[in-house]
Amino acid sequence: MITITRKLEFDAGHRLMGHESKCRNTHGHRYVCEVTATAPGLDGVGRVIDFSVLKAELGGWLDEHWDHGFIFQAGDPIEPFLRENNQRCYQVPWPPTAEHMASFLLKWFGEMMAHHNITITAVRLWETPNCYALATLEG
């Protein structure tokens, strides 16, 4: 199997309600998202898919929904403040950890790329330069 990986970056804030330490506070990260893709075969040019397609479609989604926004869990009491002050925000049903975010992106990006006959096999989401979560189709 031949795979390719495209790196996408975005800045976003979040907090983890109930966290035992600093992460219960609002804070932000420079996320680095590595998206790995494969196809049944290479195209006529010899590619899985052009890297620019991943940047435009997947990076475009990140830019539109998560970049320079606040990702928050449903039920977080910060929501009214965000909405009343026209802050870019994105509600999720789970705690916005790197693990949940990577898993969500694996599924969502897979759905987005299906019309290209591309399978997203892994998403590695770096929350800091030292820490990442990895979601793969294998488990």
Phi and psi in degrees as a GROMACS rama.xvg file:
@    title "Ramachandran Plot"
@    xaxis  label "Phi"
@    yaxis  label "Psi"
@TYPE xy
-105.109  131.081  ILE-2
-123.913  158.611  THR-3
-126.639  157.745  ILE-4
-132.645  131.306  THR-5
-114.108  131.955  ARG-6
-94.9091  130.515  LYS-7
-127.403  141.406  LEU-8
-125.726  146.463  GLU-9
-155.024  157.969  PHE-10
-110.953  133.126  ASP-11
-154.421  155.347  ALA-12
-105.225  160.821  GLY-13
-166.469  178.582  HIS-14
-155.798  158.54  ARG-15
-116.535  100.61  LEU-16
-58.7055  136.19  MET-17
83.8808  -0.880354  GLY-18
-64.5193  143.748  HIS-19
-79.4705  -5.70693  GLU-20
-139.057  -147.228  SER-21
-58.2052  -30.4872  LYS-22
-69.831  -3.49282  CYS-23
-75.4486  -16.3285  ARG-24
-87.5902  154.466  ASN-25
-65.312  135.439  THR-26
-161.486  172.261  HIS-27
-132.214  168.191  GLY-28
-139.321  155.851  HIS-29
-97.2013  94.0165  ARG-30
-77.6171  142.275  TYR-31
-120.724  122.149  VAL-32
-113.599  116.734  CYS-33
-102.933  116.959  GLU-34
-108.555  121.709  VAL-35
-105.525  133.118  THR-36
-132.737  155.113  ALA-37
-143.105  168.869  THR-38
-142.324  164.263  ALA-39
-60.513  -26.5439  PRO-40
-163.157  173.357  GLY-41
-82.9784  151.735  LEU-42
-77.3639  -177.467  ASP-43
-62.9178  -18.786  GLY-44
-91.5291  -12.3733  VAL-45
96.8973  26.4936  GLY-46
-119.559  154.789  ARG-47
-65.9318  -51.9782  VAL-48
-165.43  154.008  ILE-49
-65.3305  134.492  ASP-50
-57.139  -31.2392  PHE-51
-66.2432  -25.6561  SER-52
-69.2025  -42.8394  VAL-53
-62.6366  -42.5887  LEU-54
-62.164  -47.782  LYS-55
-65.5433  -48.48  ALA-56
-81.0953  -51.8119  GLU-57
-77.3278  -45.8628  LEU-58
-62.9156  -36.6432  GLY-59
-61.8535  -40.6343  GLY-60
-63.7448  -45.7357  TRP-61
-60.2553  -44.3766  LEU-62
-60.4701  -41.4005  ASP-63
-74.4399  -34.4458  GLU-64
-108.693  -35.9524  HIS-65
-114.805  -30.1951  TRP-66
-63.2941  131.594  ASP-67
53.736  38.8433  HIS-68
-128.206  -176.104  GLY-69
-120.514  121.117  PHE-70
-97.0435  120.01  ILE-71
-133.217  152.583  PHE-72
-80.4136  139.521  GLN-73
-51.8188  135.712  ALA-74
94.2236  -7.28482  GLY-75
-69.2687  125.839  ASP-76
-66.9255  -4.04292  PRO-77
-77.2429  -15.8448  ILE-78
-53.824  -49.5314  GLU-79
-57.7722  -40.6066  PRO-80
-59.6483  -46.1738  PHE-81
-60.8943  -47.2444  LEU-82
-69.2777  -43.6017  ARG-83
-64.6499  -24.9969  GLU-84
-105.397  18.8889  ASN-85
50.3454  43.2676  ASN-86
-88.2161  138.984  GLN-87
-65.0658  125.502  ARG-88
-149.277  157.603  CYS-89
-139.418  116.849  TYR-90
-87.0762  136.386  GLN-91
-127.245  155.485  VAL-92
-84.4838  0.95227  PRO-93
-129.827  163.845  TRP-94
-60.5753  132.147  PRO-95
-77.1402  62.6447  PRO-96
-85.3186  162.729  THR-97
-59.1651  -35.7121  ALA-98
-62.9154  -50.0367  GLU-99
-65.7215  -41.1597  HIS-100
-64.1584  -42.9997  MET-101
-63.6009  -42.2038  ALA-102
-63.539  -43.9445  SER-103
-60.3567  -46.5401  PHE-104
-65.3327  -36.9199  LEU-105
-57.1732  -48.8197  LEU-106
-68.9303  -49.184  LYS-107
-64.8312  -46.1511  TRP-108
-64.907  -34.9225  PHE-109
-60.4913  -43.4733  GLY-110
-65.0956  -39.9154  GLU-111
-64.1457  -34.1748  MET-112
-95.1079  -3.46033  MET-113
-58.2664  -36.2365  ALA-114
-68.0175  -14.8832  HIS-115
-92.6071  -0.455868  HIS-116
63.3061  36.0721  ASN-117
-111.114  137.23  ILE-118
-107.592  126.721  THR-119
-86.3039  116.546  ILE-120
-96.9885  -20.7648  THR-121
-159.746  148.591  ALA-122
-131.735  121.256  VAL-123
-108.393  117.712  ARG-124
-112.327  110.036  LEU-125
-83.1688  121.023  TRP-126
-90.2493  -33.3932  GLU-127
-138.152  170.454  THR-128
-61.1939  -15.2119  PRO-129
-111.064  -6.99843  ASN-130
-137.641  131.387  CYS-131
-142.806  162.479  TYR-132
-116.367  143.962  ALA-133
-122.645  123.29  LEU-134
-115.174  129.87  ALA-135
-130.017  160.057  THR-136
-66.9239  -28.0746  LEU-137
-73.2317  -10.2802  GLU-138
